[in-house]
Amino acid sequence: MRPSRRAVLRGGLLAVAGAGMGALGAGEIPRWCGWDRPPLGGGYAAAADTPAAARHADVTVRYYAETAEPVVALTFDDGPGPRWTPMVLDTLEAAGVPATFFMVGRNLREHAGLVRGRLDSHEVGNHSWSHDDLATLDLAGVTAELTRTHEVIHEVTGRAPTLMRPPYGHLGGSTLLAADSLGYDIVLWSQQMRERAFADDPDAQVRAIVDGVRPGDIVLAHDVGADRRLVALRRLGAMIEGLRARGFRFATVSELVATAAGSPTTPLATRRRAH
């Protein structure tokens, strides 16, 4: 029986792929696939690799705050940057809304003048020095990224940060250990701006946030990045108005956590159904 055209094409593609792998060599395949920094010595290894680095019995990794109070935290990653950070700060100031900025250390060092004196009502968290994937670094590498950024945040704002967010939301064992040893709580998110999905319909992005937010949510946005970020940033004021119309108030992440500590909680099952 003659092989089908599809089988012939599939066989040819597999042969080409195999030849390509052979040309790369076994040693290059991990690097090509993103596995060039293996778990040993940190990376994706267990957080117990260096137990002497642990300062506390547990590490807080927070997605949202458990509360029934209509309060939400807006967070902005990767800044500051000259194109959009001032616009975000202007919008928040006009609306009287506090937010939490997870800043990249080298960006803050370069653009400190953009935010100096403008962060009094906001919280600043640590988002690493270079925005490297901390989950692929060993303990020393993660510690250096966080420590360097910690110092510049303190220098610019006069306050020592207590929160960190790993770039890409990637968590490795070494990140947990470094955060614990430096006294950081780790903050992720429960809602996010999805600008790529709403590139042709900014109003739909507004509706997605206004209708989707639940009490205690932490919302992820970016004030640096690709131009698609503007889908959300240009309509930030509309989101704030919409959430206020639903009865929500705004808080920094630390304020949100403090509020949740003294308020009724929303059962986890209820949150899952709501989302």
Legacy VTK file of the C-alpha trace (Angstrom):
# vtk DataFile Version 3.0
C-alpha trace
ASCII
DATASET POLYDATA
POINTS 275 float
0.000 0.000 0.000
1.389 3.386 -0.954
1.910 5.811 1.959
-0.349 8.841 2.044
0.976 12.295 1.205
0.429 13.327 4.848
2.544 10.405 6.083
5.325 11.286 3.658
5.306 14.927 4.757
5.276 13.939 8.430
8.205 11.624 7.902
10.135 14.331 6.095
9.528 16.850 8.881
10.644 14.362 11.525
13.798 13.668 9.543
14.575 17.378 9.281
13.914 17.850 12.990
16.162 14.931 13.822
18.952 16.311 11.666
18.525 19.689 13.344
18.827 18.142 16.784
21.918 16.302 15.686
23.464 19.503 14.385
22.732 21.253 17.661
24.312 18.476 19.644
23.070 16.961 22.862
24.726 19.677 24.906
22.848 22.445 23.076
19.346 20.959 23.317
18.798 21.983 26.963
19.863 25.567 26.179
17.614 25.707 23.112
14.664 24.430 25.162
15.321 26.741 28.090
16.687 24.054 30.414
20.252 25.304 30.481
20.150 26.176 34.197
19.139 22.951 35.918
17.739 22.553 39.433
21.027 21.671 41.092
22.337 24.682 42.983
19.025 26.566 42.864
16.719 27.250 39.954
13.698 24.995 39.967
15.089 23.007 42.878
13.277 22.468 46.141
13.304 25.383 48.576
15.038 23.157 51.135
18.332 23.052 49.233
19.894 25.636 51.564
17.923 25.346 54.805
20.378 27.603 56.664
19.005 30.530 54.597
15.490 30.140 56.024
14.597 32.709 58.681
10.939 31.833 59.219
8.845 28.686 59.467
6.825 29.669 56.405
6.838 32.086 53.475
3.768 34.058 52.420
2.842 33.818 48.740
-0.280 35.888 48.178
-2.671 35.831 45.226
-5.428 37.887 46.864
-6.702 38.808 50.311
-9.509 36.814 51.869
-12.165 39.393 52.693
-15.787 40.196 52.009
-15.019 43.939 52.069
-15.321 45.603 48.626
-11.654 46.559 48.401
-9.180 45.940 45.574
-5.463 46.579 45.003
-4.149 47.843 41.668
-0.539 46.864 40.964
1.819 47.959 38.187
4.929 46.027 37.163
8.244 46.706 35.414
8.556 50.494 35.762
9.300 53.179 36.102
9.564 54.237 32.487
9.281 57.618 30.776
6.475 56.768 28.354
3.700 55.581 30.646
4.596 55.768 34.356
3.845 59.527 34.546
0.497 58.940 32.810
-0.414 56.209 35.302
0.602 58.394 38.250
-1.417 61.308 36.852
-4.519 59.117 36.489
-4.178 57.683 39.996
-3.588 61.138 41.480
-6.601 62.631 39.735
-8.777 59.803 41.027
-7.256 59.761 44.511
-6.359 56.084 44.179
-3.365 54.425 45.875
-1.574 51.594 44.098
1.417 49.297 44.461
4.281 49.557 41.973
6.576 46.556 41.648
9.641 48.278 40.240
12.646 46.944 38.375
15.759 48.238 40.099
17.713 49.278 37.035
14.668 51.152 35.695
14.247 52.971 38.983
17.941 53.854 39.022
17.698 55.294 35.502
14.364 57.072 35.904
14.290 58.006 39.578
13.408 61.586 38.675
10.094 60.462 37.191
8.780 59.188 40.503
10.724 61.017 43.166
8.213 62.835 45.366
5.231 61.219 43.609
4.986 57.955 45.535
3.889 59.139 48.975
0.399 57.637 48.641
1.629 54.528 46.867
3.522 51.396 47.843
6.691 50.255 46.100
7.626 46.590 45.884
10.705 44.773 44.623
10.537 43.295 41.096
14.240 42.350 40.841
17.109 44.372 39.414
17.173 43.205 35.800
13.834 41.393 35.315
15.631 38.096 34.853
13.706 34.885 35.468
14.570 34.422 39.139
13.375 30.819 39.027
16.458 29.978 36.946
18.953 31.631 39.305
20.658 30.142 42.330
20.221 31.585 45.814
23.157 33.962 45.484
21.855 35.261 42.157
18.330 35.896 43.419
19.623 37.501 46.603
21.796 39.877 44.587
18.871 40.845 42.310
16.611 41.600 45.277
19.209 43.263 47.495
20.378 45.660 44.805
16.804 46.718 44.073
15.951 46.976 47.769
18.748 49.490 48.210
17.717 51.739 45.326
14.051 51.698 46.397
15.089 52.793 49.881
17.355 55.457 48.439
14.676 56.947 46.165
11.598 56.613 48.391
13.091 56.672 51.883
11.128 53.505 52.652
12.253 49.886 52.809
10.081 47.591 50.681
8.506 44.535 52.288
6.876 42.970 49.218
8.385 41.372 46.134
6.919 39.994 42.926
9.018 37.620 40.835
9.224 38.508 37.129
6.761 36.485 35.037
5.282 35.165 38.285
7.899 32.398 38.181
8.800 30.906 41.538
11.747 28.616 42.172
13.064 27.290 45.436
15.871 29.822 45.504
13.351 32.674 45.124
11.397 31.468 48.134
14.566 31.177 50.197
15.870 34.595 49.172
12.538 36.277 49.859
12.362 34.634 53.269
15.934 35.489 54.203
15.376 39.147 53.224
12.044 39.395 55.051
9.841 39.730 51.947
6.307 38.533 51.385
5.708 37.368 47.812
2.781 38.896 45.917
1.261 37.441 42.758
-2.215 38.372 41.450
-5.786 37.165 41.009
-6.870 39.442 38.127
-4.868 40.922 35.275
-5.108 43.215 32.301
-5.273 41.112 29.127
-4.457 43.764 26.545
-3.610 41.296 23.785
-7.075 39.742 24.009
-8.777 43.145 23.878
-6.479 44.908 21.415
-9.404 45.832 19.134
-11.915 46.499 21.903
-10.552 48.566 24.821
-14.046 48.929 26.252
-14.196 45.149 26.636
-10.997 45.284 28.698
-12.671 47.830 30.961
-15.747 45.626 31.329
-13.622 42.548 32.015
-11.951 44.257 34.978
-14.993 46.124 36.299
-17.242 43.050 36.124
-14.593 40.511 37.081
-13.053 42.007 40.213
-14.062 40.415 43.520
-13.420 41.606 47.086
-9.746 41.255 47.973
-8.480 40.923 44.403
-4.976 41.985 43.406
-4.987 43.280 39.838
-1.890 43.058 37.633
-1.059 45.794 35.117
2.182 47.135 33.595
3.485 50.670 33.198
6.353 49.569 30.929
6.288 47.189 27.972
4.789 46.690 24.544
2.449 49.275 23.023
-0.515 46.966 23.644
-0.300 47.967 27.333
-2.004 51.216 26.332
-5.236 49.295 25.770
-5.521 49.153 29.557
-3.568 52.209 30.663
-5.546 54.696 28.567
-8.767 53.361 30.108
-7.496 53.110 33.670
-9.716 56.019 34.722
-12.795 54.264 33.312
-11.927 51.111 35.258
-11.602 53.097 38.478
-14.948 54.791 37.876
-16.618 51.481 37.093
-15.276 49.772 40.196
-16.302 52.701 42.374
-19.799 52.494 40.889
-19.871 48.891 42.130
-18.941 50.116 45.618
-15.250 49.221 45.567
-12.527 51.222 47.224
-8.819 50.999 46.490
-5.831 50.123 48.647
-2.168 49.261 48.371
-1.400 45.573 48.751
-0.253 46.038 52.350
-3.395 48.026 53.157
-5.501 45.334 51.500
-3.895 42.642 53.640
-4.372 44.713 56.796
-8.028 45.309 55.915
-8.587 41.613 55.302
-7.038 40.729 58.645
-9.812 42.572 60.471
-12.786 41.835 58.223
-15.064 38.920 57.315
-13.663 36.564 54.704
-15.079 35.365 51.425
-15.132 31.525 51.342
-12.691 30.103 48.795
-15.419 28.054 47.128
-17.469 31.220 46.597
-14.496 32.973 44.992
-13.922 30.041 42.655
-17.527 30.093 41.508
-17.397 33.876 41.094
-14.353 33.678 38.833
LINES 1 276
275 0 1 2 3 4 5 6 7 8 9 10 11 12 13 14 15 16 17 18 19 20 21 22 23 24 25 26 27 28 29 30 31 32 33 34 35 36 37 38 39 40 41 42 43 44 45 46 47 48 49 50 51 52 53 54 55 56 57 58 59 60 61 62 63 64 65 66 67 68 69 70 71 72 73 74 75 76 77 78 79 80 81 82 83 84 85 86 87 88 89 90 91 92 93 94 95 96 97 98 99 100 101 102 103 104 105 106 107 108 109 110 111 112 113 114 115 116 117 118 119 120 121 122 123 124 125 126 127 128 129 130 131 132 133 134 135 136 137 138 139 140 141 142 143 144 145 146 147 148 149 150 151 152 153 154 155 156 157 158 159 160 161 162 163 164 165 166 167 168 169 170 171 172 173 174 175 176 177 178 179 180 181 182 183 184 185 186 187 188 189 190 191 192 193 194 195 196 197 198 199 200 201 202 203 204 205 206 207 208 209 210 211 212 213 214 215 216 217 218 219 220 221 222 223 224 225 226 227 228 229 230 231 232 233 234 235 236 237 238 239 240 241 242 243 244 245 246 247 248 249 250 251 252 253 254 255 256 257 258 259 260 261 262 263 264 265 266 267 268 269 270 271 272 273 274
